[in-house]
Amino acid sequence: MKAPKIGVIAVVWHQQQVLLVKRKYAPHAGHWGFPGGKLEWGETMSAGAARELLEETGISASMEAPFACYDVLAEEAGQLAHHYVMIAVRGHYQGGTPVADDDADAVAWFSPDALPAPLCPDLTEIIERSRQK
C-alpha cells in the first residue's frame, strides 16, 4: 500500500532575502523552491529542516517550530507519482556561503520582490506566511 511521505522545508531569511534552491529531481525538477527533503526516523521537524538545509546549501541556521503544512501531489504520465506532506520550518541564518549540493542545481538569496522562475507551487504563499511569524 502506498502512503504519503513526510518532508520538511527550510524557509531561511537573511538581510531581507530568502534562500531558494533550483530543484535537481522530481517533483518539480528545474523549479525554484526551498531546501528540504524527507524527514528521517527519530528526527524532529526542526532538526530535519536544519540537516536538509546544510546538505543542500552549506548554510547553517537556527530553526524555529513549524509554521505551515502543504500537500505536494505531482503526476507523471497522467498518474499520481509523488505525494508528500511538506512541513515548513522558518530558520534564522547563522553562517555559511550558499553552494548547490545534494539535490540542488543552484542556490541563491532572493528578495521576495524579485523571485526567479519557474517557482514551485505555493512558494509565494509560504514566503508570505513566513514573514507573518
N, C-alpha and C positions, 0 to 999 in steps of 0.2 A: 504494500500500500504506500502510495506517495504521500508525503507530508511537506508542509511549508518549511523552509529553512529560516533560522533566525540570524539576522545580521545587525551590525552596528555601523553607523557613520559618524565621523568626527567633523563637527562644524566648528572650525577654529578661526578665530579673529586675531588680527594683529594690525595696529595702526589703521583702523577703519577699513581693512581689507579682509576678505575671506579666502581661505586656501581651497583650491579646486584641483582635481586631477582629471586628466583625459583617460578614460577607461580603455584598457587594452582588450578585455574579454567581455563576452555576453554575460548578462543582458546589457544592452546599451553601449556596446563597444564603439569607440570613437566619439562618444559624448562626454561632455564635462560634467563632473559630479563631485561628491565629497569622498575623501579617502574612507575606506571601510571594507568590511568583509564579514565572514561568518564568525559568530561568537563560539568560542571553544568551551568544552566541558569544564565546569568549575570556575569559569571566568566571569567577573561582574561585567555589566554593560559598559561602565566607565573604563575599566581595565582593558576590555576588548577594543574599545574605540582608541585608546591610547596606543595599544600594540599595533593595530592596523595602521594608524597614522604614522608611527615610526617606521614600520616595514615598507610602506608605500612612498613615503616622502622624506624620511630622515628628520622630520620635525618632532620635537617633544612638546607636550602640552599637559597642563593640569586639567583634568576632565571633571565636569560637574555631573549631577544626576541627569538622566534622560529627560528630554522636554517634549518629544513628539514621537509618533509611531506611524509608519506608512506601509502600504501594500505595494509590492513590486510584482506585477504579473506581466510576463513577456511571452509572446508567441514566436514560434519559428515554424515555417511551413504550415501555417494555419492551425497549429496545435499549441496548447499551453506547454512551454518548455521550462519556464522559470517561475517559481513562486517563493518570494522572500517576504518576511516581515522585517522591515528595517527600522531600527530604533535610533533616533537622532540624539546625539550627546554633544553639548556645547563644550568647547575647550578654550583655554587661555594659553596662548603661545608662551613657551618657556625658552626654547632655543633651537638652533639648527638652521641650515640653509636648505631650501627645498631642492630635492633631487629625485627624479622619477625612478622608481624601483618597483620590484614585485609586480603588482597588477596595473601599474600606471605607465602610460606612454609619455605623459608630460605632466608637469605640476607647476603652479604659479599662484601668486596672490592676485586677487581681483577686487576692484571696487564694485559694490552692488549696482552701481550706475553704469558700469562698463564690463558686463559679463561676456565671456566668449560664447561661441555657438559651434555645434548644437549643444543644448543642455539636456541633462537627464530630467525625466518627469518630476514634478513637484519641487525642483530646486529653488525657484524663486520664492515659493511659499515657505520652504524650510528656512531660507535666509531671513525672511520677514519674521517668522516665528522666533528665530534665534535672537533677533535684535530686540524683541519684546522682553526677553529674560532679564 
